[in-house]
Amino acid sequence: MSLQVEKLENNMAKLTIEVEAEQFDKAIEKAYQKQKGKISIPGFRKGKAPRKMIEQMYGVGVFYEDAANSLIPDAYDKALAECEEEIVSSPKIDVVQIEAGKPFIFTAEVALKPEVKLGKYKGVKVDKIDVEVTDAEVDAEIDKEREKNARTISVEDRAVKDGDETVLDFEGFVDGVAFEGGKGENYPLTIGSGSFIPGFEEQLVGAEIGKEVEVNVTFPEDYHAEELKGKAAVFKCTIKEIKQKELPELNDEFAAEVSEFDTLAEYKEDVKKTLADKKAADAKNQKEEAVIDAIIKDSEMNIPEAMLLTQQRQIVDDFARRLQMQGMSIEQYFQFTGLTVDKMLEQVRPNAERRIQSRLVLEAVAQAENIEVSEEDYEAELQKMAESYKMELDKIKEIVGEAEKKQIMKDLAVGKAVEFVVENAKESKPKAAKAAKAEEE
């Protein structure tokens, strides 16, 4: 195999990869052996027709595509290993020459890692994030726990109020005609949940059990059913049941029931500590994001479109894998949401761009500051992986090859770069907080 690299504009490159004629001929023969059992030729039993006979009947290139597909992945991987440039996108493959007895030649158009012109990355100024926990926040958190432990009681002596859990029958009409999918019986609906189209639930407030009420709404312009977009509709609704939540009394008994503490005071103090820990962790993450955003804003880089598209696809693929773990396919998700692959790719584009920018500036910081990762750092990271996957350290080491080790070392260097820029950042109170303090004084 031979490789030629031609640099193009906008951090793109064309790799011309040539595979020896002998290797291509072997791939053709292999494709013939694989396919011959599926090909019928008059006068020959299936699987017994000579290759030349098949090529005469179906064309000399009948096995070329399979042969090429079997060669390209391995040849491209070897080209990547040989190429001195850092490639950061999936390749766009084009076949240049494909003919028996001649070298197989194809090109791969790829994005190259762009250079970063770092701006200011030491002493970056960011707003100080308030991590104080207020009594109102503690009360709100405890109210959530009360909601979880609330009991539901049936109500028959009053009309529907906001927050009630109802059971209703309904049927929808557009221009006086019932439409498909607009009917429901014994349907559970919590008033104020926003489960139905805007304006529906609010009009049920005041409705009484057993009495029909009319709800007038207009379907949103972006509604998933094409025939209902922007249409005015009337729903005839009958409330069959009303239920309300009864919250447990806030006392020592409640605290003992929902926590390991005997008194409400102790429980509140623990909730406050938990909230403080969460706020501190959130503030740390927000500070990191703010510092990195500031560095990105002050730096220059030209991100190739192919690099961006590769990152977009990776985000969508990761999302699809998470859905799969929950028992849903990406196709089902698209069906339920009305999204398409192209729409989702466009949605994740800003996130993909931010990820690339963040990685590039942090790698540049690591290089500028000569940040190094030791073997001890690497061993510690493998130990974390072993604990995470509940595997022996030696087994992890067997799985991790040189390419994986190189990537882990890069990731660790980026992590150290994050620590460096955050430690060197300067925090100041937000302007709004300063103004408020000035008014108090």
Backbone torsions as a table, in degrees:
resi	resn	phi	psi	omega
1	MET	NA	140.7	176.1
2	SER	-127.5	155.4	-175.7
3	LEU	-133.8	135.1	171.0
4	GLN	-124.7	136.9	-178.2
5	VAL	-116.1	124.0	177.0
6	GLU	-118.9	118.1	179.4
7	LYS	-78.7	135.8	-179.9
8	LEU	-112.5	-176.5	178.3
9	GLU	-73.8	163.0	173.9
10	ASN	57.5	41.9	176.1
11	ASN	59.0	35.5	174.9
12	MET	-110.7	159.8	177.8
13	ALA	-146.8	153.5	175.3
14	LYS	-115.2	119.9	175.7
15	LEU	-95.8	123.1	174.1
16	THR	-102.7	116.2	-172.5
17	ILE	-114.5	126.8	-178.1
18	GLU	-117.1	126.0	178.4
19	VAL	-106.7	135.4	-175.7
20	GLU	-56.3	146.8	-179.4
21	ALA	-57.3	-40.1	-178.5
22	GLU	-61.7	-41.0	-179.4
23	GLN	-68.6	-37.0	178.7
24	PHE	-67.6	-39.9	178.5
25	ASP	-62.8	-38.2	177.7
26	LYS	-64.7	-37.9	179.4
27	ALA	-66.4	-36.4	177.1
28	ILE	-64.6	-44.6	179.3
29	GLU	-62.3	-40.4	179.2
30	LYS	-63.8	-39.6	178.9
31	ALA	-65.9	-39.0	177.3
32	TYR	-61.1	-48.9	-178.7
33	GLN	-60.0	-34.7	-177.9
34	LYS	-74.3	-34.8	-172.5
35	GLN	-99.3	-16.5	-169.9
36	LYS	-60.2	-29.4	-179.9
37	GLY	-69.7	-13.0	-178.5
38	LYS	-101.7	-4.0	-173.7
39	ILE	-105.4	130.2	178.7
40	SER	-103.4	127.9	176.1
41	ILE	-125.5	127.2	179.3
42	PRO	-54.5	133.7	178.7
43	GLY	92.5	-7.8	179.8
44	PHE	-127.8	142.0	173.0
45	ARG	-68.0	150.1	-178.7
46	LYS	-57.1	128.9	179.2
47	GLY	92.2	-5.3	-176.7
48	LYS	-109.6	-2.9	-178.2
49	ALA	-71.1	133.6	178.0
50	PRO	-63.2	152.4	-178.5
51	ARG	-58.3	-43.9	-177.8
52	LYS	-61.9	-35.4	179.9
53	MET	-66.6	-42.5	178.9
54	ILE	-64.4	-41.9	-179.3
55	GLU	-66.5	-33.8	177.5
56	GLN	-67.4	-37.4	-176.0
57	MET	-80.2	-41.1	-173.6
58	TYR	-105.5	-3.1	-179.1
59	GLY	107.3	145.9	-175.1
60	VAL	-62.7	-24.3	-177.5
61	GLY	-95.9	19.7	-175.2
62	VAL	-59.2	-30.1	-178.0
63	PHE	-104.9	3.1	-175.1
64	TYR	-62.6	-45.2	-175.2
65	GLU	-61.5	-46.6	178.3
66	ASP	-62.8	-40.4	179.4
67	ALA	-62.7	-44.5	179.4
68	ALA	-63.2	-45.1	-178.7
69	ASN	-63.0	-28.9	179.1
70	SER	-78.4	-25.8	-177.2
71	LEU	-89.6	-36.7	-170.5
72	ILE	-58.1	-49.1	-176.6
73	PRO	-57.6	-47.7	-178.1
74	ASP	-67.6	-42.2	-179.9
75	ALA	-65.0	-38.8	179.1
76	TYR	-67.0	-42.7	177.3
77	ASP	-59.4	-41.7	178.2
78	LYS	-65.6	-37.4	178.2
79	ALA	-64.7	-40.1	177.8
80	LEU	-60.6	-43.2	-179.6
81	ALA	-65.5	-34.0	-178.1
82	GLU	-81.8	-30.1	-175.8
83	CYS	-69.5	133.6	-178.6
84	GLU	-84.8	-14.3	178.6
85	GLU	-80.2	152.7	177.7
86	GLU	-93.2	111.9	-175.9
87	ILE	-91.4	133.2	-171.8
88	VAL	-128.2	26.2	177.5
89	SER	-149.7	165.0	171.0
90	SER	-70.7	150.3	-177.1
91	PRO	-83.6	149.8	169.1
92	LYS	-102.0	110.4	-171.4
93	ILE	-92.0	134.4	172.7
94	ASP	-134.8	131.2	178.5
95	VAL	-84.6	129.4	-178.4
96	VAL	-99.3	-44.8	-179.5
97	GLN	-140.0	127.1	178.4
98	ILE	-144.6	105.3	-177.4
99	GLU	-160.8	135.6	179.3
100	ALA	-58.9	139.0	178.3
101	GLY	85.1	-3.0	178.7
102	LYS	-125.2	157.1	177.0
103	PRO	-59.3	143.6	175.9
104	PHE	-89.0	121.9	-175.8
105	ILE	-123.0	130.8	174.6
106	PHE	-140.7	159.8	177.8
107	THR	-114.3	152.6	175.4
108	ALA	-129.5	112.7	176.7
109	GLU	-88.7	124.8	-173.3
110	VAL	-135.9	161.8	173.6
111	ALA	-93.6	142.5	176.2
112	LEU	-103.2	149.1	179.2
113	LYS	-58.5	121.9	-177.7
114	PRO	-74.8	151.2	174.7
115	GLU	-75.1	147.7	-179.9
116	VAL	-115.6	127.9	172.9
117	LYS	-96.9	98.4	-175.1
118	LEU	-66.9	136.4	171.2
119	GLY	-93.0	-145.5	179.7
120	LYS	-73.4	127.9	177.3
121	TYR	-131.0	-7.5	173.8
122	LYS	-105.7	137.2	178.1
123	GLY	71.0	26.3	178.0
124	VAL	-63.4	134.0	-179.0
125	LYS	-92.5	129.0	177.7
126	VAL	-135.9	157.8	178.6
127	ASP	-70.5	138.7	176.0
128	LYS	-75.4	133.2	-176.8
129	ILE	-96.5	128.6	-179.2
130	ASP	-72.4	125.4	-179.9
131	VAL	-114.0	10.9	179.3
132	GLU	-69.8	136.9	178.2
133	VAL	-99.1	123.6	-178.8
134	THR	-90.1	162.1	177.2
135	ASP	-62.8	-34.9	179.9
136	ALA	-63.6	-37.9	178.6
137	GLU	-67.8	-38.8	177.1
138	VAL	-63.8	-45.2	-179.8
139	ASP	-61.9	-41.3	-179.6
140	ALA	-63.5	-40.0	179.0
141	GLU	-66.0	-39.8	178.9
142	ILE	-68.9	-35.9	177.5
143	ASP	-62.6	-35.0	176.1
144	LYS	-60.5	-41.1	179.6
145	GLU	-67.7	-37.0	177.0
146	ARG	-63.6	-39.9	177.8
147	GLU	-60.5	-42.2	179.7
148	LYS	-62.1	-33.1	-175.3
149	ASN	-101.0	11.0	179.9
150	ALA	-71.7	151.0	173.6
151	ARG	-105.7	150.6	-177.0
152	THR	-102.6	128.3	179.9
153	ILE	-121.4	145.2	179.1
154	SER	-76.4	144.2	179.7
155	VAL	-123.9	131.4	-179.1
156	GLU	-127.4	-8.8	-172.4
157	ASP	-105.2	17.3	177.8
158	ARG	-154.3	171.1	178.8
159	ALA	-85.4	173.9	-178.9
160	VAL	-66.2	137.5	174.9
161	LYS	-122.3	160.8	177.4
162	ASP	-59.4	134.2	-179.4
163	GLY	95.6	-11.1	179.3
164	ASP	-68.9	150.2	170.3
165	GLU	-96.9	121.2	-176.4
166	THR	-118.2	162.1	168.9
167	VAL	-124.8	127.0	-175.2
168	LEU	-141.8	159.4	167.5
169	ASP	-105.6	144.4	177.6
170	PHE	-151.0	155.2	173.1
171	GLU	-146.1	132.9	-176.3
172	GLY	-102.1	146.3	-179.4
173	PHE	-134.0	137.7	172.0
174	VAL	-118.7	122.1	-176.0
175	ASP	55.2	36.6	176.9
176	GLY	80.1	0.9	-178.2
177	VAL	-113.2	129.9	178.0
178	ALA	-64.4	139.2	-179.2
179	PHE	-112.1	155.6	-176.9
180	GLU	-63.8	134.6	178.4
181	GLY	83.3	2.7	-176.6
182	GLY	-98.1	11.9	-176.9
183	LYS	-119.1	138.8	177.2
184	GLY	-145.9	144.4	177.7
185	GLU	-125.2	139.6	-179.1
186	ASN	51.5	44.6	-175.8
187	TYR	-87.4	125.3	178.7
188	PRO	-81.3	129.9	-179.5
189	LEU	-144.1	124.9	174.1
190	THR	-90.3	121.1	-177.7
191	ILE	-68.7	125.2	-178.5
192	GLY	98.1	-0.1	-178.7
193	SER	-78.1	-19.3	-177.4
194	GLY	75.8	20.2	-178.2
195	SER	-72.6	-32.6	-178.9
196	PHE	-98.5	174.4	-177.8
197	ILE	-63.9	153.6	-175.6
198	PRO	-52.3	134.2	177.1
199	GLY	94.2	-15.2	-175.7
200	PHE	-71.1	-55.7	-172.1
201	GLU	-65.7	-37.1	-178.8
202	GLU	-59.8	-34.5	-177.4
203	GLN	-76.6	-8.8	176.8
204	LEU	-87.3	-13.6	176.4
205	VAL	-63.7	126.2	-177.5
206	GLY	99.1	-10.5	179.0
207	ALA	-70.6	145.2	-179.2
208	GLU	-108.1	153.7	-179.4
209	ILE	-60.0	130.8	174.9
210	GLY	84.1	-7.2	-178.8
211	LYS	-105.4	129.2	-178.8
212	GLU	-73.4	135.8	174.5
213	VAL	-127.5	151.0	177.6
214	GLU	-103.1	132.4	179.0
215	VAL	-114.2	121.2	-179.5
216	ASN	-103.0	122.4	-178.5
217	VAL	-138.8	166.6	172.9
218	THR	-124.2	126.3	179.7
219	PHE	-66.5	139.3	179.2
220	PRO	-61.0	154.1	179.6
221	GLU	-64.6	-24.6	-179.6
222	ASP	-101.2	21.3	180.0
223	TYR	-61.8	145.6	-172.4
224	HIS	-67.4	-27.5	179.5
225	ALA	-88.4	114.5	-173.8
226	GLU	-56.4	-40.9	-174.1
227	GLU	-72.6	-10.0	-178.3
228	LEU	-109.7	-5.9	-177.3
229	LYS	-56.4	124.2	175.8
230	GLY	71.8	4.3	-176.1
231	LYS	-85.5	142.6	172.8
232	ALA	-80.2	138.6	-177.4
233	ALA	-139.0	153.2	174.8
234	VAL	-118.7	126.9	176.0
235	PHE	-108.8	125.0	173.8
236	LYS	-91.3	118.4	-171.7
237	CYS	-123.7	143.3	175.0
238	THR	-130.4	119.0	177.8
239	ILE	-76.6	127.0	-179.1
240	LYS	-105.7	-30.4	178.3
241	GLU	-144.5	146.9	172.3
242	ILE	-127.4	130.0	177.0
243	LYS	-130.5	146.5	176.8
244	GLN	-129.6	154.1	178.8
245	LYS	-85.0	138.4	174.8
246	GLU	-114.1	110.6	-175.6
247	LEU	-76.4	144.4	176.5
248	PRO	-67.4	149.9	179.2
249	GLU	-66.1	141.0	-177.4
250	LEU	-86.6	97.3	-178.7
251	ASN	-151.9	-174.2	-178.9
252	ASP	-61.0	-35.1	-179.0
253	GLU	-63.9	-42.4	177.3
254	PHE	-62.9	-44.8	-179.6
255	ALA	-59.2	-43.3	-179.4
256	ALA	-66.6	-30.9	-177.6
257	GLU	-74.6	-35.8	-173.7
258	VAL	-103.3	-2.5	-177.9
259	SER	-145.9	-176.7	178.7
260	GLU	-92.1	8.2	-175.6
261	PHE	-104.1	152.3	-176.2
262	ASP	-90.5	-22.1	-176.7
263	THR	-123.2	156.3	178.9
264	LEU	-65.1	-36.0	-179.3
265	ALA	-63.0	-43.6	179.4
266	GLU	-65.5	-40.7	179.9
267	TYR	-62.9	-43.8	179.0
268	LYS	-61.4	-41.3	-179.2
269	GLU	-63.8	-38.2	178.8
270	ASP	-68.8	-40.6	176.9
271	VAL	-60.7	-41.8	179.5
272	LYS	-61.9	-41.8	179.5
273	LYS	-65.9	-42.2	179.1
274	THR	-61.7	-43.5	178.3
275	LEU	-64.5	-38.6	179.7
276	ALA	-64.3	-42.3	178.5
277	ASP	-62.9	-41.6	179.8
278	LYS	-66.2	-42.8	179.4
279	LYS	-62.7	-39.4	179.8
280	ALA	-64.5	-42.7	179.0
281	ALA	-65.9	-42.8	178.6
282	ASP	-63.7	-40.5	-180.0
283	ALA	-64.0	-38.5	178.5
284	LYS	-62.0	-45.8	179.5
285	ASN	-64.7	-41.9	-179.6
286	GLN	-65.2	-37.4	178.5
287	LYS	-65.3	-44.0	177.5
288	GLU	-57.3	-47.8	-178.9
289	GLU	-61.8	-42.1	-178.3
290	ALA	-65.6	-41.6	179.3
291	VAL	-64.3	-46.7	-179.3
292	ILE	-63.7	-40.7	178.1
293	ASP	-60.0	-40.9	179.9
294	ALA	-65.3	-39.5	179.1
295	ILE	-67.3	-42.6	178.0
296	ILE	-59.0	-45.7	-177.5
297	LYS	-60.7	-31.9	-176.0
298	ASP	-95.9	3.4	-178.8
299	SER	-110.9	165.3	179.5
300	GLU	-124.7	136.1	177.0
301	MET	-159.9	147.5	179.2
302	ASN	-112.4	100.3	-175.6
303	ILE	-84.3	120.1	178.5
304	PRO	-65.4	144.2	-179.5
305	GLU	-58.9	-36.9	-179.2
306	ALA	-65.2	-35.6	177.9
307	MET	-66.3	-42.2	179.5
308	LEU	-64.6	-44.4	-179.7
309	LEU	-63.4	-38.8	177.7
310	THR	-60.6	-42.0	179.2
311	GLN	-67.6	-39.8	177.4
312	GLN	-59.4	-46.6	-179.6
313	ARG	-64.0	-35.6	179.5
314	GLN	-65.0	-40.6	178.6
315	ILE	-63.4	-44.7	179.3
316	VAL	-64.5	-41.3	178.9
317	ASP	-63.6	-40.7	178.1
318	ASP	-62.9	-40.7	178.7
319	PHE	-64.3	-41.3	179.4
320	ALA	-62.8	-38.9	178.9
321	ARG	-65.9	-39.3	178.7
322	ARG	-65.8	-39.9	176.0
323	LEU	-60.6	-43.2	-179.2
324	GLN	-59.0	-38.2	179.1
325	MET	-66.3	-24.0	178.7
326	GLN	-93.6	3.6	176.6
327	GLY	88.1	17.1	179.1
328	MET	-125.3	138.1	176.7
329	SER	-86.4	158.8	178.3
330	ILE	-64.6	-30.9	178.3
331	GLU	-65.2	-41.3	177.6
332	GLN	-64.6	-39.9	179.3
333	TYR	-61.1	-44.1	178.9
334	PHE	-62.9	-38.0	-179.7
335	GLN	-65.0	-41.7	-178.0
336	PHE	-71.8	-36.8	-173.4
337	THR	-95.0	-16.9	-176.2
338	GLY	79.8	5.6	178.3
339	LEU	-78.3	165.6	171.5
340	THR	-128.3	170.1	178.1
341	VAL	-58.6	-45.1	-178.2
342	ASP	-63.2	-41.7	179.3
343	LYS	-64.6	-40.2	-179.4
344	MET	-68.9	-39.1	176.3
345	LEU	-59.7	-40.2	179.3
346	GLU	-68.4	-37.1	179.0
347	GLN	-62.4	-40.2	-175.1
348	VAL	-87.4	-1.5	-176.9
349	ARG	-56.4	-48.2	179.3
350	PRO	-59.5	-40.3	178.1
351	ASN	-63.7	-42.0	179.6
352	ALA	-63.4	-43.2	179.9
353	GLU	-63.4	-42.1	179.8
354	ARG	-64.2	-40.0	178.9
355	ARG	-61.4	-45.0	-178.7
356	ILE	-65.6	-46.9	-179.9
357	GLN	-59.4	-44.0	180.0
358	SER	-60.3	-48.1	-178.7
359	ARG	-62.6	-43.9	-176.5
360	LEU	-64.8	-44.6	-178.2
361	VAL	-70.6	-34.3	179.9
362	LEU	-71.1	-37.5	174.6
363	GLU	-63.8	-36.9	178.1
364	ALA	-67.3	-38.8	176.8
365	VAL	-63.7	-44.4	179.2
366	ALA	-58.7	-39.8	179.5
367	GLN	-70.9	-43.0	-178.4
368	ALA	-64.2	-33.8	-177.6
369	GLU	-97.7	6.7	-179.6
370	ASN	52.4	42.8	179.5
371	ILE	-72.0	126.0	-177.4
372	GLU	-115.1	151.2	176.4
373	VAL	-114.0	123.3	-177.1
374	SER	-85.2	166.2	175.1
375	GLU	-62.7	-31.0	178.3
376	GLU	-65.7	-41.0	176.6
377	ASP	-60.8	-43.5	-179.1
378	TYR	-63.8	-44.3	179.3
379	GLU	-62.1	-41.0	-179.9
380	ALA	-63.8	-37.8	179.0
381	GLU	-67.6	-40.8	176.8
382	LEU	-63.1	-37.0	178.9
383	GLN	-63.5	-40.7	176.9
384	LYS	-62.6	-41.3	178.6
385	MET	-62.7	-42.5	-179.8
386	ALA	-61.5	-42.7	179.6
387	GLU	-67.5	-39.3	-179.1
388	SER	-64.4	-42.5	-178.3
389	TYR	-91.3	1.8	-179.0
390	LYS	54.6	50.1	179.2
391	MET	-126.6	160.0	174.9
392	GLU	-71.0	146.4	-178.9
393	LEU	-58.5	-40.8	-179.0
394	ASP	-62.7	-35.3	178.8
395	LYS	-66.8	-40.4	177.9
396	ILE	-61.5	-42.6	-178.9
397	LYS	-64.1	-32.9	178.3
398	GLU	-68.1	-35.4	-176.8
399	ILE	-76.4	-38.6	-174.6
400	VAL	-78.4	114.2	178.0
401	GLY	-90.6	-172.1	-177.5
402	GLU	-65.0	-40.7	-179.9
403	ALA	-64.2	-42.6	179.2
404	GLU	-66.5	-39.0	178.7
405	LYS	-62.3	-42.5	179.7
406	LYS	-59.9	-42.0	179.9
407	GLN	-67.1	-41.5	179.0
408	ILE	-62.4	-42.1	179.1
409	MET	-62.4	-39.3	177.8
410	LYS	-64.4	-44.3	-179.8
411	ASP	-62.0	-40.1	178.9
412	LEU	-66.0	-37.9	177.9
413	ALA	-64.6	-40.8	177.3
414	VAL	-63.2	-41.0	177.5
415	GLY	-60.5	-40.3	178.0
416	LYS	-68.5	-34.4	177.6
417	ALA	-64.7	-38.8	176.7
418	VAL	-60.1	-48.2	179.2
419	GLU	-58.8	-40.9	-177.9
420	PHE	-63.1	-50.4	-176.0
421	VAL	-69.0	-32.9	179.0
422	VAL	-70.5	-43.6	178.8
423	GLU	-61.7	-31.1	-178.1
424	ASN	-93.0	2.2	179.6
425	ALA	-79.0	157.5	178.2
426	LYS	-115.8	128.6	-179.1
427	GLU	-98.5	141.0	175.6
428	SER	-139.4	154.5	-179.9
429	LYS	-68.3	140.1	177.6
430	PRO	-58.2	151.7	-178.0
431	LYS	-57.7	-37.7	-179.5
432	ALA	-63.0	-39.6	180.0
433	ALA	-68.0	-39.3	179.1
434	LYS	-63.6	-42.2	-179.7
435	ALA	-64.1	-41.6	179.8
436	ALA	-63.3	-40.6	179.8
437	LYS	-66.5	-38.8	179.5
438	ALA	-63.2	-38.7	179.5
439	GLU	-66.0	-37.4	178.8
440	GLU	-63.9	-38.4	-178.8
441	GLU	-74.4	NA	NA
